[in-house]
Structure formats: C-alpha cells, structure tokens
C-alpha cells in the first residue's frame, strides 16, 4: 500500500460522481452513478475523453454504476450494479474495520443503509454474492483505499477543485491546511529568466516567488513570498515586487535574506467548520485581489538580469 499513500478521492470533480487517483502509482478509478436516470447522449464518451486528456499516462478503470447493470453507451466503461457495490463495501468494511475511525464507520454504515432501503433487494442469491466477490478480488486495492483514505478535508477538496478549474494557475503542492501554487504567467517569467521555481513540496526549496492559501481555524489567508536569491540585488528586487502588490495586504517587516513575505490577506469564514463551497468562494475572492497584478509581476521578473544574481 506504500505506493498509494498519496491517493486522492474526490466527488463531483470534472462533473463525475467519484474520481480516485494516485499520482505516484499513476492509477485512476472513475465512478459514474445513475439512479432512475438515463445516460446522456455521448456523456460517458465525453467523460472518458476528458479523463484521457487530463490523466494521459495513468492506468484507468471506469465504472458505470446503475441499479440493474445497464450497459454503458461507451464500451470503455465497466457496468456495475448498486448491489455489487453494496456487497463489496460490506466485505471491504469487515476486512478493514480495524483501521476505520468511528466517524468513517458511521458514514459508511449510513450509506449502506441508504443503498439497502432504496435500491437493493432484500434477498441475496448466490450468483450476486459470487459477482461481488469477483468485483472485490479484481478491485481489492482500490476498494480498500476508498475505505482507508476516503475521508478528505473540506480544504483539500476545495483547493483541488479551485486549482483544477483555474487553468491559468500551476499547482505546486497540497496539504490538509496549505495549497501552494503559482500563476502560469509568473511561472513562465521565472523560467525564462533562469530563476529556480518551486516544484513538489516547496518548503525549503529555492523559489523566485511563491503563493499559497493557508487555512487557520475560521480564517483563510493568501500569502505571497519571495524566495532566496544569491546576489546583492535581491533586496531591491523584493522591494520592487512588494510595491506591485495591492497596498492592502502588503507586509511591513524587515526583509530576510532567504524567504521574504511581501503580501498577506485573510478572510473570515462564517463558522469554525466551513464547507467546501464556502472555502472555494473565499479562495476565489482572495485570488481576485492579486489576479490583476500577475501581468505586472511577470513583467518585472522578466526585467531582472539573471547574471546580476
């Protein structure tokens, strides 16, 4: 399971019901569910084409989940019934009961109860039992991962959705309370000027400039920081970048020779436990405060002479 420690589970991402993937293992599982609803014309085909584009070098399993195993109108999707899913989850939960939190167990039990009352038959014949066992044996790792890693914080889910839909932003790293990124124009300017930019986990890495959302209780902050450069002209460059930022939010503190915070702004949530939608709204509002300056920042970076650093 070590190769799946980075597994991500998302609902309603790219308009699909469930997406599960591991960047490290290059594995993707997509689930599209239908209850008393017809398939949209070429809907599954369009979903598959988008997944093929966004997850090009991933191994992909596509499950079409319906009450009675309706054949999908795109042959690349695998038909699975709600009964299959119900039995597989029951089996997997029994196998993984020791690693489930009380909250996760309660959520799964409530979901299983809903499935049982709404879409499942009361009597289970041996044929269905065998089908469920086959499903679990073929997708054991994925189903176990759903149970072990299925609980995703609202912040992580919101950040994934915000960064995914923002085509002009490059995601750098993501944690339960931090989401680091860089606007594409600024990233391109850094690369063109020969600056080192952050990749992967940015903490401790040389970076010309970096931005991140930070979750702090009932507040969400957007922070802009300039990284370490090895020249005497860095201080003037940092001041130049700082003056480009909107006045409200500029950080007035002594400039460090390594990481210099130049802008920070916070917004309050309506409660201590904000939902995904509210977090996304705050992310959009915070980013809008600096979005208009990305062109000026990238232009300023392009003027800096790499040889002077």
WOURGI-V864992 format. One record per backbone hydrogen bond with DSSP energy under -1.0 kcal/mol. NH is the residue of the N-H (numbers start at 1). CO is the residue of the C=O. E is the energy in kcal/mol with one decimal. If there is no record, write none. Layout:
NH_CO_E + NH_CO_E
This chain:
4_1_-1.9 + 5_2_-1.4 + 7_4_-1.7 + 8_21_-2.9 + 10_19_-2.9 + 12_17_-1.3 + 16_13_-1.8 + 18_31_-1.9 + 19_10_-2.6 + 20_29_-2.8 + 21_8_-2.1 + 22_27_-2.3 + 26_22_-1.1 + 27_22_-1.6 + 28_59_-2.6 + 29_20_-3.3 + 30_61_-2.6 + 31_18_-2.7 + 32_63_-2.6 + 34_65_-2.9 + 43_40_-1.9 + 46_42_-2.5 + 47_43_-2.5 + 48_44_-2.7 + 49_45_-2.5 + 50_46_-2.1 + 51_47_-2.4 + 52_48_-2.7 + 53_49_-1.4 + 54_50_-2.6 + 55_51_-2.9 + 58_55_-1.4 + 59_26_-2.8 + 61_28_-2.2 + 63_30_-3.3 + 64_78_-3.2 + 65_32_-2.6 + 66_80_-2.3 + 77_74_-2.0 + 78_62_-3.3 + 80_64_-2.8 + 82_66_-1.6 + 85_81_-2.1 + 86_82_-2.8 + 87_83_-2.5 + 88_84_-2.4 + 89_85_-2.5 + 90_86_-2.3 + 91_87_-2.5 + 92_88_-2.9 + 93_89_-2.7 + 94_90_-1.8 + 95_91_-1.8 + 96_92_-2.0 + 99_96_-1.4 + 105_101_-2.7 + 106_102_-2.3 + 107_103_-2.2 + 108_104_-2.4 + 109_105_-2.6 + 110_106_-2.4 + 111_107_-2.0 + 112_108_-2.7 + 113_109_-2.2 + 114_110_-2.0 + 115_111_-2.4 + 116_112_-2.5 + 117_113_-2.1 + 118_114_-2.1 + 119_115_-2.1 + 120_115_-1.1 + 129_125_-1.7 + 130_126_-2.5 + 131_127_-2.1 + 132_128_-2.6 + 133_129_-2.3 + 134_130_-2.2 + 135_131_-2.5 + 136_132_-2.6 + 137_133_-2.4 + 138_134_-2.0 + 139_135_-1.9 + 143_139_-2.6 + 144_140_-2.6 + 145_141_-1.9 + 146_142_-2.1 + 147_143_-1.6 + 148_144_-2.6 + 149_145_-3.2 + 157_153_-2.4 + 158_154_-2.6 + 159_155_-3.0 + 160_156_-2.4 + 161_157_-2.1 + 162_158_-2.9 + 163_159_-2.8 + 164_160_-2.2 + 165_161_-2.3 + 166_162_-1.2 + 167_165_-1.3 + 169_166_-1.7 + 170_182_-2.8 + 172_180_-2.7 + 173_180_-1.3 + 175_178_-3.2 + 179_213_-1.9 + 180_173_-2.1 + 181_211_-2.9 + 182_170_-1.7 + 184_168_-3.0 + 187_183_-2.4 + 188_184_-2.7 + 189_185_-1.9 + 190_186_-2.3 + 191_187_-2.2 + 192_188_-2.5 + 193_189_-1.9 + 195_190_-2.6 + 205_202_-2.2 + 208_196_-1.6 + 210_225_-2.5 + 211_181_-1.7 + 212_223_-2.1 + 213_179_-2.2 + 214_221_-2.5 + 215_177_-2.6 + 216_219_-2.8 + 219_216_-1.4 + 220_267_-2.6 + 221_214_-2.5 + 222_265_-2.3 + 223_212_-2.7 + 224_263_-2.9 + 225_210_-2.7 + 226_260_-2.8 + 234_231_-1.1 + 237_233_-1.8 + 238_234_-2.9 + 239_235_-2.3 + 240_236_-2.2 + 241_237_-2.4 + 242_238_-2.6 + 243_239_-2.1 + 245_241_-1.1 + 250_247_-1.6 + 251_262_-1.5 + 260_226_-2.8 + 262_224_-2.1 + 263_224_-1.5 + 264_249_-2.8 + 265_222_-1.8 + 267_220_-2.4 + 269_218_-3.3 + 279_275_-2.0 + 280_276_-2.4 + 281_277_-2.1 + 282_278_-2.1 + 283_279_-2.4 + 284_280_-2.5 + 285_281_-2.3 + 286_282_-2.8 + 287_283_-2.6 + 288_284_-2.2 + 290_287_-1.3 + 291_287_-1.8 + 293_290_-1.9 + 294_291_-1.3 + 297_293_-2.7 + 298_294_-2.6 + 299_295_-2.2 + 300_296_-2.3 + 301_297_-2.5 + 302_298_-1.9 + 308_305_-1.4 + 309_306_-1.6
